Amino acid sequence: MPAKHNIDDKSKLLITTWIGEANDREMIEAMAKYQKDIRSKPAYKDFHEIVDFTQVTDVKVTPNGLRRLGQLASQNDHPEIKTKIAYVVNSPVGYGLTRMYETYRSLIPRNTKILKVFKCMDDALNWISQP
């Protein structure tokens, strides 16, 4: 599977690393599995997230795929809890697509996430750790 998840209970942080090709089908399948297996668990409802796309080798994601990802991702948002999601990318294409996703996700009425795109993991970690 191209997505690996690491749960840091001490820091209350969920880290997903995407490896290989990023395409609509695999990303939607991975998001559905992540929502079911991890985000739906009450223990993780107030965890922040980092999604690391720096190991992506090829991008075949469409605007419709990004919209669908945003809809899936917001299904387990908790109305009373705002958390952060940092996306780390290392290519102009990845940056642009992630910003597009950020826009789609923020337009969903039930969205409670604060999203930001970074080009460096250290910057993402610093932002996540700020209150």
N, C-alpha and C positions, 0 to 999 in steps of 0.2 A: 504494500500500500504506500502511496507517495506521501502520506501525512503521518508524522510521528508526533505523539503527544507526551508531554512531561508535566507532571503535576507537582508543584512545589507548595506543600501544605504550610510550611513555615512562613513563606512570603505571600501566601494566598495568591498564587500566580499559576495560570495555565499557559504553557508554552507549546505551540504547534509549529513544527518545522515541515515545510513542504519540499520534497525532493523529486527532481526529474521534471517531466512535462506537466504543465498546468493546463488542463482542458475542462470544458464545461461538465462533461459527464463525471469524470473522476472527482472534481471539486464538489459537485452537488452530492455525489454518493458519500464522500468523506464528511461533508458538513452534516448530512442526515445522520450518519453514524456517530459523529461527535456530539450532536444534540441529544441523541438517544442514550449514549453510553456515559457521557460526562456532564454536559451542561444541564441535563434534566435532574441531576442529583442535587438535593437540597444543600449538601455540604459545600458545593461549589458555587452557589448562587451569588456570593459577593466577591468572588475571585476576579482579579483583573486578568487580561490575556495579552500575550504577544504572539503574533503570527509571523514567522520567519520565512520569507520567500527568497532568501539569498542563494539557495541551492537549486532554484528552478533553472532548468536547462532550455526550455522552450515554452512559449505561451501561445495557447490556442483557446482563448476565452472570448466569449461574445458579450455584447451588452445585455442580451436576454439572459445569458447564464449568470451574469453579475446580479441582475435583478432577482432572479430565482434564489441565488445564494443569500441575498439580503433578506428575502422573505423567510427562508429557512432559518437563518441565523437569529431572527427576531422572535421566533416562536417561544423560546425559553427566557425571554427578557422578563425581569420582575419589575412591575411598575413602581415599587417603592425603593428599588435599589439601583443606583447609577454606578456603573463600573467602566473602566477604560479598556480599550483595545488598541494596542500599538502594532502597526504593520511595518515590517522591515523589508525593504527591497533594494536591489543594487543595479537596476537597469531603468532607463528612461521609459520603456514600454511598461514594465512592472509598476513603476511609479504612477504613470498615467492611468492604468487600469485600476490600481488600488484607490486612487483618488476618485475615479468614477464610481467604484463600489461604495466608497465612503459617502458619496452623495446619495446614491440609491438607498443605502441603509438609513441615512438620516431622515429621509422622506417618509419612512414607514411610521405610522402614528404610534405604534406600541414600542418603538425603539427607545431604549434607556441607556444605550452605550455612548460613550464619548470616544470617538475614533480619531486617530492621527497616524500619518504615514511618515516613516523615517528612512534614512539611507544608512543608518549606523545602529547597531544593536545597543551600544552604550547609551546613545541618546534616547532610545526607546526605553531602556531600563531606568534611566534617570527620570523620564517623564512619568512612567508607571509608578515609581516610588514616591512621587510628590503627592501630598494630600489634595 
